[in-house]
Amino acid sequence: MTICIEQPEGCQQNLRAALEYAADWTVFPAKPDKRGSYKSAARSGGRAWGATSDPDEICRDFVRWPDAGIGIPTGAGNGIVVVEYDTVVGHGVDGAAALEDLQDRHGRLPDTLQALTASGSLHNYLKHPGAGIKIKCSNSELGPGIDVKGDGGMVIGPPSNGRRWLNRNPIAVMPDWLVELTREPPPNDSQSENEPPPQ
């Protein structure tokens, strides 16, 4: 059983949420001033950001760093991809309009789990397509103000830094068109098996 000593209210909220998320995901204590972890892979058995789903370790982490946000790795490991759009007020770019344009050309994103940041950015959580497909992390590649957090990426989960869930929808399957636009291209051999070697 995990028993945590009493901490400031902000820590308690983040700790409770981190323990809840750990039923499905690994999490880590994120530094509040920048995108990063208080922990390292080198001192965590090779686990990126020191992410874990162990409740005792999570408790120790958030007691040790009470100002930590909840870092959630994205990609195949946690089975999620997050598509984020920024706002004019928060970031000076209309990511919502860019996302509407993208959907007009390719199809709608499904109803899914969504979170809102303090700056007004919207995070759409989608299911990672699975092993054998690597989803790229990108900033404004799909359109101005649209960011994708895929394999090797991370997001900060609510209630860290004023973030909140907008709904409790199930995480929806990533549309095929979005997979194709965001996946890493497969290795391209310069020479097929049936092609003779150059002379």
C-alpha positions in Angstrom: 0.0 0.0 0.0 1.2 3.5 -0.9 1.2 5.9 2.1 2.3 9.5 1.4 3.1 12.0 4.1 1.0 15.2 4.1 2.1 17.8 1.5 0.9 21.2 0.3 -2.4 21.1 -1.5 -0.9 21.6 -5.0 1.4 18.6 -4.4 -1.5 16.5 -3.1 -3.6 17.2 -6.2 -0.8 16.3 -8.6 0.2 13.3 -6.6 -3.4 12.0 -6.5 -3.7 12.5 -10.3 -0.3 10.9 -11.0 -1.3 7.8 -9.0 -4.6 7.7 -11.0 -2.8 8.0 -14.3 -0.3 5.3 -13.3 -3.1 2.7 -13.7 -2.6 3.1 -17.4 0.5 5.1 -18.1 4.0 5.8 -16.8 4.5 9.3 -15.3 7.4 11.4 -14.0 7.9 14.5 -11.9 8.2 17.4 -14.5 10.1 20.5 -13.7 7.8 23.5 -13.5 10.1 26.0 -15.2 10.8 24.0 -18.4 10.0 20.8 -20.3 12.0 18.2 -18.5 12.1 15.8 -15.6 13.6 16.0 -12.1 14.9 12.5 -12.9 17.1 11.0 -15.5 17.2 7.8 -17.5 20.8 7.3 -16.4 19.7 7.0 -12.8 16.4 5.3 -13.5 17.4 2.1 -15.1 17.3 3.6 -18.6 13.7 4.8 -18.3 13.3 8.0 -20.2 12.7 10.9 -17.8 12.7 8.3 -15.0 9.0 7.6 -15.8 7.3 4.9 -13.8 4.0 3.4 -12.9 5.1 2.2 -9.5 2.9 3.9 -6.9 5.6 3.9 -4.2 8.2 5.5 -6.5 5.6 8.1 -7.7 4.8 9.0 -4.1 8.5 9.4 -3.3 9.0 11.6 -6.4 6.2 14.0 -5.7 7.0 14.2 -2.0 10.7 15.0 -2.9 9.7 17.5 -5.5 6.4 19.1 -4.3 6.4 21.7 -7.1 6.6 19.0 -9.9 4.0 18.8 -12.6 2.9 15.5 -14.0 4.9 14.4 -17.0 3.3 11.9 -19.3 5.4 10.3 -22.0 3.7 10.0 -25.4 4.3 7.3 -28.0 4.0 3.5 -28.2 5.0 2.9 -24.6 2.0 4.6 -23.1 -0.1 4.0 -26.2 -1.0 7.7 -26.8 -0.4 10.5 -29.2 -1.4 14.0 -28.4 -2.4 16.6 -31.0 -2.3 20.1 -29.6 -3.3 23.4 -31.0 -2.2 26.8 -29.7 -4.2 30.0 -29.5 -3.7 33.6 -30.5 -4.0 34.7 -26.9 -1.6 32.2 -25.5 0.9 31.8 -28.3 0.2 34.4 -31.0 -1.0 31.8 -33.6 -4.5 30.5 -34.5 -3.9 26.8 -34.2 -7.7 26.2 -34.0 -8.2 27.7 -37.5 -5.3 25.7 -38.8 -6.7 22.5 -37.4 -10.1 23.2 -38.9 -8.5 23.7 -42.3 -6.6 20.4 -41.8 -9.8 18.6 -40.9 -11.7 20.1 -43.9 -9.0 18.6 -46.2 -8.6 15.2 -44.5 -11.5 14.4 -42.2 -12.6 15.1 -38.6 -10.8 14.1 -35.5 -12.9 11.8 -33.5 -14.5 12.7 -30.2 -11.8 11.9 -27.6 -10.2 12.7 -24.3 -9.2 16.4 -24.2 -7.3 18.7 -21.8 -7.0 22.5 -21.7 -3.9 24.3 -20.7 -3.9 27.6 -18.8 -2.9 29.4 -22.0 -5.9 28.0 -23.8 -4.1 25.3 -25.9 -6.2 22.2 -26.4 -4.7 18.7 -26.1 -6.5 15.8 -28.0 -5.4 12.4 -26.7 -5.5 9.6 -29.3 -4.5 6.0 -29.4 -1.0 5.3 -30.8 -1.3 3.0 -33.8 0.9 0.4 -32.3 4.2 -1.4 -32.6 6.0 -1.0 -36.0 4.8 2.5 -36.5 6.7 5.5 -35.2 4.8 8.8 -34.8 7.0 11.9 -35.2 6.9 14.7 -32.8 6.5 18.0 -34.7 5.8 21.7 -34.2 3.6 23.4 -36.7 4.4 20.8 -39.4 0.7 20.0 -39.9 -0.3 23.7 -39.8 0.6 26.8 -37.9 0.2 26.2 -34.2 -0.5 22.5 -34.5 1.9 20.3 -32.5 2.1 16.5 -32.4 3.5 14.7 -29.4 4.4 11.2 -30.5 7.2 8.7 -29.9 9.9 10.3 -27.8 7.6 13.1 -26.7 5.8 14.1 -23.6 3.0 16.3 -22.3 2.1 17.8 -18.9 -1.1 16.3 -17.5 -3.8 18.0 -15.5 -4.1 19.5 -12.9 -0.5 20.7 -13.3 0.0 24.4 -14.0 -3.7 25.1 -14.3 -4.4 22.4 -16.8 -7.8 20.7 -16.7 -9.7 17.9 -18.4 -12.5 19.0 -20.6 -14.2 15.6 -20.7 -13.8 12.0 -19.7 -14.3 10.6 -23.2 -12.5 7.3 -24.0 -9.3 7.8 -26.0 -10.2 7.4 -29.6 -8.3 5.6 -32.4 -6.0 7.8 -34.4 -7.5 8.4 -37.9 -5.7 6.7 -40.8 -5.1 10.1 -42.5 -3.4 11.5 -39.4 -1.2 8.4 -39.0 0.0 8.8 -42.6 0.7 12.5 -42.1 2.7 12.0 -38.9 4.4 8.6 -39.1 8.1 8.3 -39.6 8.8 6.9 -43.1 9.9 3.2 -43.1 13.5 2.5 -43.8 14.2 2.9 -47.5 16.7 0.5 -48.8 18.6 1.9 -51.8 18.7 -1.5 -53.4 16.0 -4.1 -53.5 16.8 -7.8 -52.8 16.2 -8.7 -56.5 18.3 -5.9 -57.9 21.9 -6.9 -58.8 24.7 -5.0 -57.1 26.2 -2.1 -59.0 29.2 -2.9 -61.2 
